[in-house]
Amino acid sequence: MNRPARQRGERRSQEGERLATEVRTDESYVQKPKAIAALRAEIAAGRTKAADLAASYYARIETLNPRLNVYLTLTKERALAQAARIDAMAAKGDPLPPLAGIPVGIKDVLVMQGAPSTAGSKILQGYCPPYDCTAVAKLEAAGAVLLGKLNCDEFAMGSSNENSAYGPVRNPVDPERVPGGSSGGSAAAVASNLAVAAFGTDTGGSIRQPASFCGVVGVLPTYGRVSRYGLIAFASSLDRIGPLAASVRDAATLLSIIAGHDPKDATSSPAPVEDYAAESDKPAAGLRIGVPAEYFAEGLDPEVRAAIEKGIASLQAAGCTVKPVSLPHTKYAVPTYYLVATAEASANLARFDGVRYGYRSPSSATLSGMYSHSRDEGFGAEVKRRIFLGTYALSAGYYDAYYLKAQKVRRLLAEEFLRAFAEVDAIVTPTSPFPAFKLGEKTGDPLAMYLADIYTVTASLAGICGVTVPCGTTKAGLPVGMQVLARHFGESTAFRVARAVEGAGIEVQGK
Amino acid sequence: MTAKVTVEDVERVAELAHLELAPEETGRMLRDLNAILDYVAELNELDTSGVAPLAQVSELENAGAAQPRADQVAPSLQRAAVMQQAPETDQAFFKVPKVIER
């Protein structure tokens, strides 16, 4: 690492340590949603009407959204029509689909037919896609009630949700803090019970990090496990769709619904979809758990470390074998990620040119002027920065030195995981080196913000799967997440380990 | 990999990326790009001669990637629904500012 950058990172992490011991504000909107299985049973028995449940969620959203800024769009008409369908089925005694009447929220980078889908960007303001994302269509077919579209960093680029063109989401645990990003709205919605579950996307940590900041479960499925059709692309070799939920079992239930091959996404895998909820019920005893020293090095907040160590002890108590593993290329993951991801982003975001959809600048009479003015006026600062970096890394004379070099290091990182998974069934790490930071704390320094992804970008580059599960809190009551990683298509193992940590009920460190 | 980005580089990349930066944005972009490129230069520590680039991960996965789909004609999006989302059309085509001067 280059000297000035390292010094900057160190200074930031020390600030993080100080912040963690600060007392947070008392304002909190945390409320745990009921379990999916319990809600479904109530609806099936007629004790709860899906329509009433949806209405109660909209009422809570109306009260809390002005403060938390979680939802960008409410899709009431579609949600209430679905709820009415479910209620009619329940009244007739028809068998109900697995998510019958369950209210869920959808990150705004996943398109829903007829509903504004902005990806948190001004350049897509008012865009109403003419089709549904495959994951969204599968959820609705499974009976879910889609409440609306959730706020996120612009084009899913960010680690704090402060890059949304529609204002930052606030963390329900402490509204002066960020919810993490880029799926900040998705994590905050579940943490504050503005949805029973939510769907996000994860390119370098965008499901896992906000889930850990808000104290909920988040899933990074294996690359290819879930179709990307209808996901507004950021970096196509890294983008994944996954659930965020209040419990591991709920998250596992939801993954089984959205997973599977889709003819509309050639990279989606034909690997059979397991009943992940049932798999998560199996005890973790006997599993071999790897702990990589590289994830517990300098820069890790001591309170986060203490919480994760308790989590590891709980796995030992549950009958797992814990052993060290080595992932020596870990420190190269962030620079590798930011070259690969931005290169892909610069290509993907070329489509926003003011011609087929979204914003067109009125201020130019020439075609090339129309392109560049539309993009300049439509994109925010971080998106431009990444398009720049990616375009530079792909440009003649620099391609080999940056993009190709990063792709080679990507192979080293991926192969190192494959070697580790020959020795262990799962690897556990902190999800983030620090708990939720304050709004504005890192916005002036793009590199400091990138370093927030230090523990999550590795699995993104390797294509493996992972789950983040709440694992205690700091003294100030800020949630800590443990990341459980497993090999390609090893979701069932990751869920089993996460269930064991969740079941251990890691104590908060006291307020 | 230690090349310093110059104002001319920023202007060249802006042209490639179809982004038009205001003068105050150019300075900030120059500073940020140099800081980020300094940081990623850390990758130079690694000897990657003989390592094949990894463009996508499905080659590593046990279950493998899906087979290509059959090449069959199938319905796609309705033209009218697509055109409705465009800034300017004549129903059949997207309209853009004039490219060729007559």
Interface residues (C-beta under 8 A of the other chain):
Chain A: M1 N2 P4 A5 Y127 C128 P129 P130 Y131 T222 Y223 G224 S237 H261 P263 A266 T267 S268 S269 P270 A271 H329 K331 Y332 P335 T336 Y338 L339 S346 A350 D353 G354 V355 R356 Y357 G358 Y359 R360 S364 A365 T366 L367 S368 G369 M370 Y371 S372 H373 R375 D376 F379 A381 K384 R385 I387 F388 L389 T391 Y392 S395 Y398 A401 Y402 L404 K405 A406 Q407 K408 V409 R410 R411 L412 A414 E415 L418 P446 L447 Y450 A462 G463 R487 H488 F489
Chain B: M1 A3 V5 D9 V10 R12 V13 A14 L16 A17 H18 L19 E20 L21 A22 E25 R28 M29 D32 L33 A35 I36 L37 D38 Y39 V40 A41 E42 L43 N44 E45 L46 T48 V51 A52 P53 L54 A55 Q56 V57 S58 L60 E61 N62 A63 G64 A65 A66 Q67 P68 R69 L77 Q78 A81 V82 Q84 Q85 A86 P87 E88 F94 V96 P97 K98 V99
